[in-house]
Amino acid sequence: MDGDSTPATGKTLPSGSMEVKERRKWIVSASDIVSHFGTSGMSVAAATGITHPLDVLKVRLQMQLVGQRGPLVGMGRLSLQVVESEGLRSLYLGLAPALTRSVLYGGLRLGLYEPSKYLCELAFESTNILVKIASGAFSGAIATALTNPVEVLKVRMQMNTRSSLGPIHEMRRIASEEGVRALWKGVGPAMARAATLTASQLATYDESKQALIKYTPLEEGFHLHLISSTIAGTVSTLMTAPMDMVKTRLMLQRESSCARIYRNGLHCAYQVLRTEGPSGLYKGGLAIFARLAPQTMITFVLCEKLRGLAGLKAI
């Protein structure tokens, strides 16, 4: 068929009028918006719930030998030590704020990607890899800026094994003892990490899907989503591990036994390099990969499935 008919006039449009179709798709209802952000938040929350013990171990690994060089305890040995000394329940410390953050942060981070990409397409008339990176960076940074207090709460609860307070009481304690600004500790590195994570994760996933569809027999479906998300998880881990470590140190600064105070993210990174060496920036790197790689796979595979059930197009 050489053309399409417009509903209003019945006139035939050239088959290249894809831009008109795309613009119509962005005239959405409230239910479309709920489905769009809801599927993103639900998929991230499910992935977070499954991989949360690895997140607890990652935080513990990142806080080893603060300000010192020396042999580090590995993830396997640390997990045994934590379970033996604190019980299996300790691997789920901070789960409530983690799930809350996942729904809010995950929904915004994934949900804002497509609108951002669409606006960049209108502005620059292109959907190349740079546009996808910029769209991912913007959505990740905005999502983190809005949800940073929940991340601070999660990290504090993961390290504070003595506290029996719930998330609400713990948040009130932080605000009363350290001030409301304490809830935005580490927001700079957190935004940088989220921007890098979302940009590398979503852009890599997006580009991997297109390349696999073009150069392999794979089509839209489970196997394509699984392979693309595995590639995205690997790339995003390598990109974000140092930023994740700096973010954790800043958020836990008061809990640290180190006398020196980190002034900001750059100062923290400099001090880690100076006192702990380059490997210090990758403390907990294996735990980050062990968590982020499967989390990325679960998130994208589940999100694509939920989007299909909700009648939304694939990412």
N, C-alpha and C positions, 0 to 999 in steps of 0.2 A: 504493500500500500504506500502511495507516494505522499500522502499528507494526512493530517488530522483535522477534524471538524471542531470548531469551538461551540460549546453548548449554547452560547447566547445568540450567535449569528448564523451558525451553520456553515460559515466560510471555511475553506480549506487552508490550513497552515502548512508550511514546509515541514518535512520530517525533522529538520534541524532545530525546531523550536523547543529544545529541551529546557532552555532557561525559563520559558513561560510555565512549563509544567512544574519545574522546581519551585518557582515562586508561589504557585498555587498550593503546593504542599505545605508551605510555611504559614498558610492561613489556618491556624489550628484552634481547636476548641479546648475548653478547660480539661476535659477528660483526656485529650491527647497530651496535654502538659503533665497531668498527674501520671499517666502511663509512662511518659518519657523519663521523668525523673524518678518515678517509683521503681521501675524495672532496674535502673542503675543502682539505686540505694539498696534494694533487696539483694541484688547479686553481690555487691561488695560486702554487705552484712553477712551473708551466708559464707563467703570466702573467709571473712575475718573470724567468724566463729570457729571454723575448722582449723585455721592456722594460728589461733591466738597463743597457744603454749610456746610456739616458736618465737612469737613477738616478745613474750616475757623473757625467754632465754637471750634474745638479741639485746634487750636492754641491760640485762645482768652482765653480758659479755662486754658491752660497750663501757661499762663502769669499772672494769678490772684495772688495777694498777694506775689509777688516775694520777698523772704527772710523773710516772715512773716507767722505766724500761724493765723488761724482765719476761720470763716465760709465762705464757698465758694458759689458762685452763681451757681445754677444748669444749665444744658444744656438748659432745656425748658425756664427758666426765662431769661437766657442770650440771647437766640435766639430772644425773644420778645424785649429785650432791644436794641439789635443790629438793628433789623428791624425798631423799632420806632425812634431811634436816627440817624441812617445812611441810612435807606432805604433798600428795598429788594435787591437792586443791590449790596450792601456790602457783601452779602453772596456769591458773585461770584468774589470777589477780587482775583487777581492772577490766574484767570482761564487760561489765555493764556500760561504762563510758566508752569502751572500744566499739561496742555494737551501736551505741547512740551516735558516735562519731562516724561510723561507717555509713549509716543511713543518711546523715546530713552531708558529710564530706564526700562520700562516694557518689551520692545522688547528684550533688552539684558538680563534682569533678568530671564525671562521665557525661552528665546531662548537659553541661554548658559547652561541651566540645563541638557538637554539631552546629548549634546556633552561632558559636564563635567562628567556625570554619565557613559557614554561610555568609556571615558579615564580611569576613576577609575576602571571600570570593567576589562579593559585590564591589568591595573597595579596590581590589587589585586585579579582578577578572582572571583569577587563576586559582587552582587547587593543587599546586605543587607541594613538594615535601616541606618547604619553608613555611607555607601557609598552615600546614598541619601542625608543624612544630610550634608556631606562634599561637595557634588556637589552643593547643594542649597546655602550653605554658600559662596562658591567660586564665583558663578555666581552673587549673590546678592552684595557681596563686590566690585567686579570689576565694575558692572553696576553703583553703587553709586559713586565710585571714579571718573568715567568718567563724570557723570552728576550732580555732587554736585553744580556747579554754578547755574544751573537752579532751584535747590531746594532752595538755599539761596534767589534767586530772588523771588520765589513764596512766601516764608514765609515772607519776608520783605514787599511785596505788600499786603499781607493779613492783616498785622498790621498797615500799613501806609495809613490811610484813607484820609489824606490830599493831598497826591501826585496825580497829574493828568497826570504824565508822563507815557508813554508806557513802556513795558518791556525792550526794547533796551536802551532807555534813562535812565531808572532806573539802568540797569546794568553798563552803562558808569559812572553814578554818583557814584555808589558804588566803582568801580575800581579807579576813579580819587580821591575820598575823602579818601578812606580807603586802597587803594592799591589792586592790583590784588589778593593778598593772601586772601583778605576778602571773595572772591568768594568760597574759600574752608574752610570757617569757619565751625566748627562742622563736618568736614569730617570723623574724627575718630569715634565719636558716630554714625554718619550716616552710616558708613560702618559696624559697629558692629550691628546696628539695622537691616540694609538690609540683612546682613548675617544671623542673627537670624530669621528675617521674612521669607526670602526665604527658609532657611533650614526647619523651622517649617511648613511653608505653603505648600511647594511642597512635602516634605517628608511625611507629614501627609496626604496630598491629595492622593499621590501615594499609600501609605500603606493602607489608608482607602478604596480606590477603590479595591485593591486586596483582602482585608478582606471581603468586602461586596459581591464581586463576588463569593468568596469561601464559605461563610457561609449563604448567603441569596439568594433568587431567582433573585435578580437584575442582569441585564446584561448591557453591554456598552450602554449608552443612557442618556437621560435628567435626569431621577430620580436618577440614580447612580451618575452623575456629581453634581447634586444639593445637595444630602446628603453628599457626600465626601467633597465638597467645604464648606459646613456649618461647618463641623467638623474642617477643616483646618483653617477657619476664626476664630473660637473660640480659638483654640490652639495658633495661631500666635498673637492674641490680648493679651493674658495673658503673652506671652513671651516678647513682644516688647514694651509694654506701657511705662515702665520706661526709656528705651533707646530713645524712641520717644520724651519724655518730655525733657530729657537732650539735645538732638539734637536741639530742638526748642529753648531752653534757650540760647545755644551757638550761634545759627544763629541770634538771635535777641538781642544779648548782648548789642549792641550799643543803641538799642531802649529802653532798660530796664531802669527804674528809680532807680534801685538798685545800690548803690555806689560801692559795691564789684565786682571785675572783676573775672570771672571764667577763670582759667588758662587752663583747659582741661576738658574732659568728666568726669574723675574720681573726679576731684576737684569740678566740678559742682554737681555731685551726692552726694558727701560728704556734701557740703554746703546746699543742699536741705534737706538732712536727718537731719542735725544739726539744721537748722532754721525753717523748715516747717514740719518736722516729716516724717515718712515712707509713710503716705498718700500723701505727696507732690510729690512723684515719680509717683503716679497714678492720678495726676490732669489731667482732660480731658479723663480719662480712659473709661467712658461711651460713650463719643463722638467717641473715637478711635474704640470701639467695634461697635457702631452704624454705623460707616463708613466702618471699615475694614471687618466686617462680610458680609454685602451685596456686598461690592466691590469684595471680594474674590469669592463669589458665581457668580456674573455677569462675572467676569474675566474668571473663569474656564469654566463655562457653554458656554459662547460665544466663548472662545478660542477653545474648543473641537468642537463646531459646525463649526467654520471657518476652522479648520484643516481638518475636514471631507470634506468640500466643496473643499478645496485645494488638496485633495488626500493624506493628511498626516495621519499617524497613530495616535491614541489617545495618550495622555500624559501617 
